[in-house]
Amino acid sequence: MDKWPDHRIQEMLGVQLPIIQAPMAGANKSAMAIAVSEAGGLGSLPCAMLNADQIRAEWKTIRQQTSRPINVNFFCHQLPESDAVRERAWRQRLAKYYVELGLDPEASLPSASRRPFDSTACDLIAEFKPEVVSFHFGLPESALLARVKAIGARILGTATTVEEARWLEQRGCDAIIAQGYEAGGHRGMFLTGDISTQAGTMALVPQMVDAVGVPVIASGGIGDARGILAAFALGAAAVQLGTAYLLCPEAILSSVHRHALENLKDDGTAITNIFSGRPARGIMNRIMRELGPMSDLAPQFPLAGSAIAPLRKHSEAAESEDFAQMWSGQAGRLCRKLPAGELTRQLASETLAALRRREQATASPAR
């Protein structure tokens, strides 16, 4: 057995490597999940933006190409009530951009596409019986969670604070994903909405490890073997990487997003709520600078995304970053242009090599 510092996640989830590919709604589907799982890690299928038929099709593809464990991921947010006044104010705030791009500010808008885990999703879990089910923004109601656990799936939950980690453990999570401030995409926070106090991965992981009895998975700012080693040194049992996989050919990225990621600077991201109504880290662009990047006008998640969607679509078609949604963590500069399976194997081999060097250095007699 490879000399990983902690084997709890491999044993619990039935994988060879303590490397989890983060589920990235809109940026990956079955192809990436299959590649990572076939390489020995845990591939993840994000389901928050897929309907039942799409989830079924992706799962069918997965099982045609791999029998290894797969994680399916869902959001657990509460759908907000419509606030006509706030939504109108948001549209008015965006109207000048519509006019600039030659779009009709009064045109009908697409509906928000992110739905929380519900009985329909639970029926799909019972049908597919995935090995791992993970949740973002808390957990589903107890009856639905009990149904998921009854099929034998391992449950992972995302926490951004020690309090959230304890809450997840108390409700039966088998492992906790510790999401640091550095992470790309949406914050998994659910007991707090204050992003100003969110801890970074280096500070969060050891405190969470001390606070809960289940394995902790480090997530946020990890892009290579150095980050993986640091996570294990802090007490993590595994790592979850998302941004690191965004330049893989299996990633579903616009050319604008890919170009921005290839040229990203260390200070090139910020947390914003303007694309969805909920804080998420992405690559800075014009609309983020001009509207916030945090805006009090943005309707609650996921309603803010409806009015900004036409601007995003136009911007990406014109290959302009101005209004594009480009999620990325702070370690985006560490991305490599490799197939997802090859990247997973490289990350593992480089980490194990570094662990062996450290062990040899420790064992060598002092001169």
C-alpha positions as CSV (number, residue, x, y, z in Angstrom):
1,M,0.0,0.0,0.0
2,D,1.3,3.5,-0.9
3,K,2.5,5.3,2.2
4,W,-0.1,8.0,2.5
5,P,-0.2,9.5,6.0
6,D,-3.9,8.7,6.4
7,H,-5.9,5.9,4.7
8,R,-9.3,6.5,6.2
9,I,-10.9,8.1,3.1
10,Q,-9.5,5.4,0.7
11,E,-10.9,2.7,3.0
12,M,-14.3,4.5,3.5
13,L,-14.9,5.4,-0.1
14,G,-13.3,2.5,-1.8
15,V,-10.8,4.6,-3.8
16,Q,-7.0,4.2,-4.3
17,L,-6.0,7.8,-3.8
18,P,-7.1,10.4,-1.3
19,I,-7.8,12.9,-4.1
20,I,-11.3,14.1,-4.8
21,Q,-12.2,16.0,-8.0
22,A,-14.5,18.8,-6.8
23,P,-18.0,18.8,-8.4
24,M,-18.1,22.0,-10.5
25,A,-21.7,22.7,-11.7
26,G,-21.5,23.9,-15.2
27,A,-17.8,23.1,-15.6
28,N,-17.7,19.3,-15.5
29,K,-19.9,16.4,-16.2
30,S,-19.4,12.6,-16.6
31,A,-16.2,12.7,-18.7
32,M,-14.1,14.3,-16.0
33,A,-15.7,12.2,-13.2
34,I,-14.9,9.0,-15.1
35,A,-11.3,10.0,-15.9
36,V,-10.5,10.8,-12.2
37,S,-12.2,7.7,-10.8
38,E,-10.4,5.5,-13.4
39,A,-7.1,7.1,-12.3
40,G,-7.8,6.0,-8.7
41,G,-9.3,9.2,-7.2
42,L,-12.9,10.1,-6.6
43,G,-14.6,11.6,-9.6
44,S,-17.6,13.9,-8.9
45,L,-20.7,14.6,-11.0
46,P,-22.3,17.9,-10.1
47,C,-26.1,17.7,-10.4
48,A,-27.3,21.1,-9.2
49,M,-27.8,22.4,-12.8
50,L,-29.1,19.2,-14.3
51,N,-32.7,18.0,-14.6
52,A,-33.7,14.4,-13.9
53,D,-33.3,13.2,-17.5
54,Q,-29.9,14.8,-17.8
55,I,-28.7,13.3,-14.5
56,R,-30.0,9.9,-15.7
57,A,-28.1,10.2,-19.0
58,E,-24.9,11.2,-17.3
59,W,-25.1,8.4,-14.8
60,K,-25.8,5.9,-17.6
61,T,-22.6,7.1,-19.3
62,I,-20.6,6.8,-16.1
63,R,-21.6,3.2,-15.5
64,Q,-20.9,2.3,-19.1
65,Q,-17.3,3.4,-18.7
66,T,-16.4,2.8,-15.1
67,S,-17.4,0.6,-12.2
68,R,-15.3,2.6,-9.7
69,P,-16.8,4.8,-7.0
70,I,-18.4,8.1,-8.0
71,N,-19.6,11.1,-6.0
72,V,-22.8,12.8,-7.0
73,N,-23.3,16.3,-5.7
74,F,-26.4,18.4,-4.9
75,F,-27.2,21.8,-3.5
76,C,-29.3,22.2,-0.4
77,H,-30.3,25.8,-0.5
78,Q,-33.8,27.1,0.3
79,L,-35.6,28.5,-2.7
80,P,-36.3,32.2,-1.9
81,E,-39.7,33.8,-2.4
82,S,-39.8,36.2,-5.4
83,D,-39.2,39.8,-4.5
84,A,-40.5,41.9,-7.4
85,V,-39.2,45.2,-6.0
86,R,-35.6,43.8,-5.6
87,E,-35.6,42.0,-8.9
88,R,-36.9,45.1,-10.7
89,A,-34.1,47.2,-9.1
90,W,-31.6,44.6,-10.2
91,R,-32.8,44.8,-13.7
92,Q,-32.7,48.5,-13.7
93,R,-29.1,48.4,-12.4
94,L,-28.1,46.2,-15.3
95,A,-30.2,48.0,-17.9
96,K,-27.3,50.2,-19.2
97,Y,-25.3,47.1,-20.0
98,Y,-28.2,45.7,-22.0
99,V,-28.4,48.9,-24.0
100,E,-24.7,49.0,-24.5
101,L,-24.8,45.5,-26.0
102,G,-27.9,46.1,-28.1
103,L,-30.1,43.9,-25.9
104,D,-33.7,44.6,-24.8
105,P,-33.7,45.5,-21.1
106,E,-37.4,44.5,-20.9
107,A,-37.0,41.1,-22.6
108,S,-38.3,38.0,-20.7
109,L,-35.6,36.3,-18.7
110,P,-34.5,32.7,-18.4
111,S,-35.4,31.0,-15.1
112,A,-32.7,30.3,-12.5
113,S,-31.4,26.8,-13.2
114,R,-30.1,25.6,-9.8
115,R,-32.6,23.6,-7.8
116,P,-32.1,22.1,-4.3
117,F,-32.1,18.4,-3.5
118,D,-35.7,17.2,-3.4
119,S,-37.7,14.0,-3.5
120,T,-37.1,13.6,-7.3
121,A,-33.4,13.8,-6.8
122,C,-33.7,11.3,-3.9
123,D,-35.6,8.9,-6.2
124,L,-32.7,9.1,-8.6
125,I,-30.2,8.3,-5.8
126,A,-32.3,5.2,-5.0
127,E,-32.3,4.2,-8.6
128,F,-28.6,4.7,-9.3
129,K,-27.2,3.8,-5.9
130,P,-24.0,5.9,-6.1
131,E,-21.2,5.1,-3.7
132,V,-20.9,8.7,-2.5
133,V,-23.3,11.6,-2.2
134,S,-22.1,15.1,-1.3
135,F,-24.1,18.2,-0.4
136,H,-23.3,21.9,-0.6
137,F,-25.1,24.6,1.5
138,G,-25.9,22.2,4.4
139,L,-27.9,19.0,4.2
140,P,-31.4,18.0,2.9
141,E,-34.3,17.5,5.3
142,S,-33.9,14.6,7.7
143,A,-36.3,12.3,5.9
144,L,-34.5,12.7,2.5
145,L,-31.1,12.3,4.1
146,A,-32.3,9.1,5.8
147,R,-33.3,7.7,2.4
148,V,-29.9,8.5,1.0
149,K,-28.1,6.8,3.9
150,A,-30.4,3.8,3.6
151,I,-29.0,2.9,0.2
152,G,-25.6,2.7,1.7
153,A,-24.1,5.8,0.2
154,R,-21.4,7.6,2.1
155,I,-22.3,11.2,2.9
156,L,-20.0,14.2,2.5
157,G,-20.9,17.7,3.5
158,T,-19.1,21.0,3.0
159,A,-18.3,23.3,6.0
160,T,-16.7,26.7,6.1
161,T,-16.6,26.9,9.9
162,V,-16.0,24.6,12.8
163,E,-19.6,25.2,13.9
164,E,-20.8,24.0,10.5
165,A,-18.5,20.9,10.7
166,R,-20.0,19.9,14.0
167,W,-23.5,20.5,12.7
168,L,-22.8,18.2,9.7
169,E,-21.2,15.5,11.9
170,Q,-24.1,15.5,14.3
171,R,-26.5,14.8,11.4
172,G,-24.6,11.8,10.1
173,C,-22.0,13.0,7.6
174,D,-19.2,10.4,7.1
175,A,-16.6,13.0,6.3
176,I,-16.4,16.8,6.2
177,I,-15.1,18.9,3.3
178,A,-13.3,21.9,4.9
179,Q,-13.7,24.7,2.3
180,G,-11.2,27.5,2.9
181,Y,-11.6,31.1,1.7
182,E,-9.2,30.5,-1.2
183,A,-11.6,28.0,-2.9
184,G,-13.2,28.8,-6.3
185,G,-16.9,28.9,-6.9
186,H,-19.7,29.1,-4.3
187,R,-19.0,29.3,-0.6
188,G,-20.6,26.2,1.0
189,M,-21.6,28.3,4.1
190,F,-25.0,27.7,5.5
191,L,-25.0,28.7,9.2
192,T,-23.5,32.1,8.4
193,G,-23.5,34.5,5.5
194,D,-20.6,36.6,6.6
195,I,-17.8,36.1,4.1
196,S,-15.6,38.7,5.9
197,T,-14.8,36.2,8.6
198,Q,-14.3,33.0,6.6
199,A,-11.1,31.3,7.4
200,G,-8.4,30.2,5.0
201,T,-7.7,26.5,4.5
202,M,-4.4,26.6,6.5
203,A,-6.3,28.0,9.6
204,L,-9.6,26.1,9.1
205,V,-8.4,22.5,8.6
206,P,-6.5,21.9,11.9
207,Q,-9.3,23.5,13.9
208,M,-11.8,21.3,12.2
209,V,-9.7,18.2,12.6
210,D,-9.6,18.9,16.4
211,A,-13.3,19.5,16.6
212,V,-14.9,16.5,14.8
213,G,-14.3,12.8,14.9
214,V,-14.9,12.1,11.2
215,P,-12.2,12.5,8.5
216,V,-11.7,16.0,7.2
217,I,-11.1,16.7,3.5
218,A,-9.1,19.9,2.8
219,S,-10.4,22.1,0.0
220,G,-9.3,25.6,-1.3
221,G,-6.0,26.8,-2.6
222,I,-4.6,23.3,-3.3
223,G,-3.1,23.0,-6.8
224,D,-0.1,20.7,-6.6
225,A,1.8,18.3,-4.4
226,R,3.0,21.1,-2.1
227,G,-0.6,21.9,-1.2
228,I,-1.5,18.2,-0.7
229,L,1.4,17.7,1.6
230,A,0.4,20.8,3.6
231,A,-3.1,19.5,3.9
232,F,-1.9,16.2,5.4
233,A,0.4,18.0,7.7
234,L,-2.6,19.9,9.0
235,G,-4.4,16.7,9.8
236,A,-6.6,16.3,6.7
237,A,-7.3,12.7,5.5
238,A,-7.8,13.7,1.8
239,V,-7.9,16.7,-0.5
240,Q,-10.5,18.0,-2.9
241,L,-9.3,20.0,-5.9
242,G,-11.5,21.9,-8.4
243,T,-9.7,24.8,-10.1
244,A,-6.7,22.5,-10.7
245,Y,-8.9,20.5,-13.1
246,L,-10.2,23.5,-15.1
247,L,-7.6,23.4,-17.9
248,C,-8.1,19.7,-18.4
249,P,-9.7,18.8,-21.8
250,E,-12.7,17.3,-20.0
251,A,-13.6,20.6,-18.4
252,I,-16.6,22.4,-19.9
253,L,-15.2,25.9,-20.2
254,S,-15.8,28.8,-22.6
255,S,-12.8,30.0,-24.6
256,V,-13.0,33.3,-22.6
257,H,-12.8,31.5,-19.3
258,R,-10.0,29.2,-20.4
259,H,-8.0,32.2,-21.7
260,A,-8.5,34.1,-18.5
261,L,-7.4,31.1,-16.4
262,E,-4.3,30.6,-18.5
263,N,-3.3,34.3,-17.8
264,L,-4.5,34.5,-14.2
265,K,-2.4,36.4,-11.6
266,D,-2.3,35.6,-7.9
267,D,-4.5,38.6,-7.1
268,G,-6.8,38.1,-10.0
269,T,-9.9,36.6,-8.2
270,A,-12.5,38.0,-5.9
271,I,-15.6,36.8,-4.1
272,T,-18.8,38.1,-5.8
273,N,-22.5,37.6,-5.5
274,I,-23.6,39.3,-8.8
275,F,-23.8,36.2,-10.9
276,S,-26.0,34.1,-8.7
277,G,-26.9,36.0,-5.5
278,R,-24.6,34.0,-3.4
279,P,-20.9,34.6,-2.6
280,A,-18.6,32.7,-5.1
281,R,-15.0,33.2,-6.1
282,G,-14.3,34.0,-9.7
283,I,-11.8,35.8,-12.0
284,M,-12.2,39.6,-11.8
285,N,-13.7,41.3,-14.8
286,R,-15.5,44.6,-15.7
287,I,-18.9,43.8,-14.3
288,M,-17.5,42.6,-11.0
289,R,-15.4,45.8,-10.6
290,E,-18.3,48.1,-11.6
291,L,-21.0,46.5,-9.5
292,G,-19.2,45.4,-6.4
293,P,-17.9,42.7,-6.5
294,M,-20.5,42.2,-3.8
295,S,-23.8,44.1,-4.5
296,D,-26.6,44.7,-2.0
297,L,-29.0,44.9,-5.0
298,A,-28.4,41.3,-6.2
299,P,-31.5,39.1,-5.5
300,Q,-31.2,36.0,-3.4
301,F,-29.6,32.9,-4.8
302,P,-30.2,31.8,-7.4
303,L,-32.5,34.5,-8.7
304,A,-29.8,37.1,-9.4
305,G,-28.5,34.9,-12.3
306,S,-31.6,35.3,-14.4
307,A,-31.1,39.0,-15.3
308,I,-27.3,38.7,-15.8
309,A,-27.6,35.6,-18.0
310,P,-28.1,37.4,-21.3
311,L,-25.1,39.6,-20.6
312,R,-23.0,36.5,-19.9
313,K,-24.2,34.8,-23.1
314,H,-23.5,37.8,-25.2
315,S,-20.0,38.4,-23.6
316,E,-18.9,34.8,-24.1
317,A,-20.1,34.7,-27.7
318,A,-18.1,37.9,-28.4
319,E,-15.1,36.3,-26.6
320,S,-15.1,39.2,-24.1
321,E,-14.4,38.8,-20.4
322,D,-16.5,41.8,-19.5
323,F,-19.6,40.0,-18.3
324,A,-18.4,36.4,-18.2
325,Q,-18.8,34.2,-15.2
326,M,-15.4,32.6,-14.6
327,W,-15.1,30.7,-11.3
328,S,-11.6,30.1,-10.1
329,G,-9.8,29.6,-6.8
330,Q,-6.7,31.6,-5.7
331,A,-4.3,28.9,-6.9
332,G,-5.4,29.1,-10.5
333,R,-1.9,29.8,-11.7
334,L,-1.0,26.2,-10.7
335,C,-3.3,24.7,-13.3
336,R,-1.8,22.2,-15.8
337,K,-3.1,21.4,-19.3
338,L,-3.3,17.6,-18.8
339,P,-6.1,15.1,-19.2
340,A,-7.9,14.7,-15.8
341,G,-6.8,11.1,-15.3
342,E,-3.2,12.0,-16.0
343,L,-3.3,15.0,-13.7
344,T,-4.7,12.9,-10.9
345,R,-2.0,10.3,-11.3
346,Q,0.7,13.0,-11.4
347,L,-0.6,14.7,-8.3
348,A,-0.5,11.4,-6.5
349,S,3.0,10.4,-7.7
350,E,4.5,13.8,-7.0
351,T,3.0,13.8,-3.5
352,L,4.2,10.3,-2.7
353,A,7.7,11.1,-4.0
354,A,7.8,14.2,-1.7
355,L,6.6,12.1,1.2
356,R,9.4,9.5,0.6
357,R,12.0,12.3,0.4
358,R,10.8,13.7,3.7
359,E,10.8,10.2,5.3
360,Q,14.3,9.5,4.0
361,A,15.6,12.9,5.2
362,T,14.1,12.2,8.7
363,A,15.6,8.7,8.8
364,S,19.1,9.9,7.7
365,P,21.6,10.2,10.5
366,A,22.7,13.7,11.3
367,R,26.2,14.6,10.1
